[in-house]
């Protein structure tokens, strides 16, 4: 089956990806804040912790975007 790629399905995919990406960013940011506040991490250590969180965060956002695209352009969902 071929994916349905119209303006409507692509804008819906972008909207779903944005919504899910914001939700994931909020959860990851809350986790970062909780760890940094609990361990009283400041300054350079906070930047290092942020860098540690950056790679998994980018991966999660990529997966969320791909899932939204797959779901919105799937012919079974139309």
C-alpha positions, 0 to 999 in steps of 0.5 A: 500500500502506498502512503497518502501524502496530501496537504491535509495529511502532512499538516496533520502529521506536523501537528501531531508531531509538534504535540507529541514533541512538546509533551516529550520535552516537558517530561524530559525537562521535568526529569532533568529538573528533578535530578538537578534539584535533588542532587543540587547540581549547579553551573558546569555540572548542570550543563554536563547533565543537560548534555547527557540528556541531549542525545536521548532527547533528540532520539525521542523527538525523532521517533515521535516525529516518525510515528506521527508521520507513519500514523497520519499517512497510513491508508488504513487511518484515512 
